[in-house]
């Protein structure tokens, strides 16, 4: 199977996972990226079975609306029953690196408001140790150089993602050469740097369920 076929297979498995939770008053959280897009496209056939969605990016909101799915502001909805999103890396504890698509802040906010986080990923995303994928850090623009210097002190090699402005009007530093031994501690450490809006470690709030697409099929992993 190609990587695209694996992404579609996990999207289909996520539809099966979510279908029993749907109902007229139900609003679900939807993430960002190519795997989330596969899920959005499959969700279109269920559009009459739920109220709508909260999106973690303008791009996902546009795609949802294109399928006739209503998009709500998170402030209107309260707690969501479920959030479905991809990942750049995911480990055995279902902790993740996210933000390859620069949507990490809204992703973390929507995930925080969801009772259940379902991560959908192809097998290439599954790692023993987080950090091979450069960890994204969203920064307030005027703090970018300061934050970069602080990241160097922590051992990272931060690179400014040129030309990218997040949906929140901020900038991204990608941390190369930054293998992470203690994701929960590092997530908190990075959050404490003045000027950091969010970092792409999703460790304090890992996924609850991982649907992992492999050539042998989709495997289901539940957070311990
Ligand atoms: C966007 C993200 C995505 O979930 C992550 O980059 C995975 O994307 P894809 O499904 O395209 O591989 O965090 O900010």
Boltz pocket constraint, residues with backbone or C-beta under 6 A from the ligand:
constraints:
  - pocket:
      binder: B
      contacts: [[A, 31], [A, 32], [A, 33], [A, 34], [A, 35], [A, 36], [A, 85], [A, 86], [A, 87], [A, 88], [A, 97], [A, 98], [A, 99], [A, 100], [A, 101], [A, 102], [A, 103], [A, 104], [A, 107], [A, 120]]
      max_distance: 6.0
